[in-house]
Amino acid sequence: MRPETLPWWRQALADLDTAKRTAEVSVHYAASWFSQQAVEKGLKAIYIEQRGVLAPRTHDLEYLGLQVNVPQHTAADLALLNPTFDLVRYPEPVGGQAPVDMVTLELATEHIAAAERVMTWLNLQLNQESTQP
């Protein structure tokens, strides 16, 4: 693994762990946030590993997925997680519902499961990339 990839991957893993821990104490919006963040940083890690340069400054998981050629099943998880960035950051402009009130246990559980699947795929890719000559 490239030295510049490692900090991104380590933070992605830490964010996934944080997602799981916050879910355990029923902080569902934070679990969803950290699930999205884990995947974003993981995608940026594989981008760096593949190209040797920093990934674009974006939070768009589907765009990042296209850049690193994710398979269709992974792209589906990215589509599920992509709206999370906006969902959990600020209260709704219309209706005024706060993220803490919008993200349910079920939704947070979906986000964590999707993040785990994406991270598993990314881990396989990183291991393959680092063993190629």
C-alpha positions as CSV (number, residue, x, y, z in Angstrom):
1,M,0.0,0.0,0.0
2,R,1.3,3.4,-0.9
3,P,2.3,5.5,2.2
4,E,-0.1,8.2,1.2
5,T,-3.0,5.8,1.0
6,L,-2.6,4.5,4.6
7,P,-3.9,7.5,6.6
8,W,-7.1,7.6,4.4
9,W,-7.7,3.9,4.9
10,R,-7.0,4.0,8.6
11,Q,-9.4,6.9,9.1
12,A,-12.0,5.0,7.0
13,L,-11.7,2.0,9.3
14,A,-11.9,4.2,12.4
15,D,-15.0,6.0,11.0
16,L,-16.7,2.6,10.4
17,D,-15.9,1.6,14.0
18,T,-17.3,4.8,15.2
19,A,-20.5,4.2,13.2
20,K,-21.0,0.9,15.0
21,R,-20.2,2.3,18.4
22,T,-22.6,5.2,18.1
23,A,-25.3,2.8,16.9
24,E,-24.8,0.8,20.1
25,V,-25.8,3.8,22.1
26,S,-28.7,4.8,19.9
27,V,-27.2,7.9,18.3
28,H,-28.6,6.9,14.9
29,Y,-27.9,10.1,12.9
30,A,-24.2,9.9,14.0
31,A,-24.1,6.2,13.0
32,S,-25.3,7.1,9.6
33,W,-22.9,10.1,9.3
34,F,-19.9,7.9,10.2
35,S,-21.0,5.2,7.8
36,Q,-21.0,7.7,4.9
37,Q,-17.7,9.1,6.0
38,A,-16.1,5.7,6.2
39,V,-17.1,4.9,2.7
40,E,-16.1,8.3,1.4
41,K,-12.6,8.0,2.9
42,G,-12.3,4.4,1.8
43,L,-13.1,5.3,-1.8
44,K,-10.6,8.1,-1.7
45,A,-8.0,5.7,-0.3
46,I,-8.5,3.3,-3.3
47,Y,-8.4,6.3,-5.7
48,I,-5.0,7.3,-4.2
49,E,-3.8,3.7,-4.4
50,Q,-4.8,3.3,-8.0
51,R,-3.7,6.7,-9.3
52,G,-1.0,8.0,-7.0
53,V,-2.7,11.4,-6.5
54,L,-5.3,12.7,-4.1
55,A,-8.9,12.1,-4.9
56,P,-11.2,14.9,-6.0
57,R,-12.7,17.1,-3.2
58,T,-16.2,15.7,-3.3
59,H,-18.7,14.0,-1.0
60,D,-20.4,12.3,-3.9
61,L,-20.0,8.6,-3.3
62,E,-21.5,7.6,-6.7
63,Y,-19.0,9.8,-8.5
64,L,-16.1,8.4,-6.5
65,G,-17.3,4.9,-7.2
66,L,-17.3,5.5,-10.9
67,Q,-13.7,6.8,-10.6
68,V,-12.5,3.6,-9.0
69,N,-14.7,1.2,-11.1
70,V,-16.9,-0.3,-8.3
71,P,-19.0,-3.3,-9.3
72,Q,-22.8,-2.9,-9.7
73,H,-23.6,-4.4,-6.3
74,T,-21.2,-1.9,-4.6
75,A,-22.6,1.0,-6.7
76,A,-26.1,0.1,-5.3
77,D,-24.7,0.6,-1.7
78,L,-23.1,3.9,-2.7
79,A,-26.5,5.0,-4.1
80,L,-28.1,4.2,-0.7
81,L,-25.4,6.0,1.3
82,N,-25.0,9.0,-1.0
83,P,-27.9,11.2,0.3
84,T,-26.7,10.6,3.9
85,F,-24.1,13.4,3.7
86,D,-26.9,16.0,3.3
87,L,-29.5,14.2,5.4
88,V,-27.5,14.2,8.7
89,R,-25.7,17.5,8.5
90,Y,-28.4,20.2,9.0
91,P,-32.1,20.4,9.8
92,E,-34.5,20.3,6.9
93,P,-35.0,23.8,5.4
94,V,-38.7,23.1,5.1
95,G,-40.4,21.6,8.1
96,G,-37.5,22.1,10.3
97,Q,-36.9,18.5,11.3
98,A,-33.5,17.8,12.8
99,P,-31.3,14.9,11.7
100,V,-31.4,13.6,15.2
101,D,-35.2,13.1,14.7
102,M,-35.1,11.9,11.1
103,V,-32.6,9.0,11.2
104,T,-34.2,5.9,12.7
105,L,-32.6,2.7,14.0
106,E,-33.7,1.0,10.8
107,L,-32.1,3.6,8.5
108,A,-28.9,3.7,10.6
109,T,-28.7,-0.1,10.5
110,E,-29.1,0.0,6.7
111,H,-26.3,2.6,6.4
112,I,-23.9,0.6,8.5
113,A,-24.6,-2.6,6.6
114,A,-24.1,-0.9,3.3
115,A,-20.8,0.7,4.6
116,E,-19.6,-2.7,5.8
117,R,-20.2,-4.2,2.4
118,V,-18.4,-1.4,0.6
119,M,-15.5,-1.5,3.0
120,T,-15.2,-5.2,2.5
121,W,-14.9,-4.7,-1.3
122,L,-12.5,-1.8,-0.8
123,N,-10.3,-3.9,1.5
124,L,-10.1,-6.6,-1.1
125,Q,-9.1,-4.1,-3.7
126,L,-6.4,-2.5,-1.6
127,N,-4.9,-5.9,-0.8
128,Q,-4.9,-6.8,-4.5
129,E,-3.4,-3.4,-5.5
130,S,-0.6,-3.7,-2.9
131,T,0.4,-7.2,-4.1
132,Q,0.7,-6.2,-7.8
133,P,4.2,-5.4,-9.1
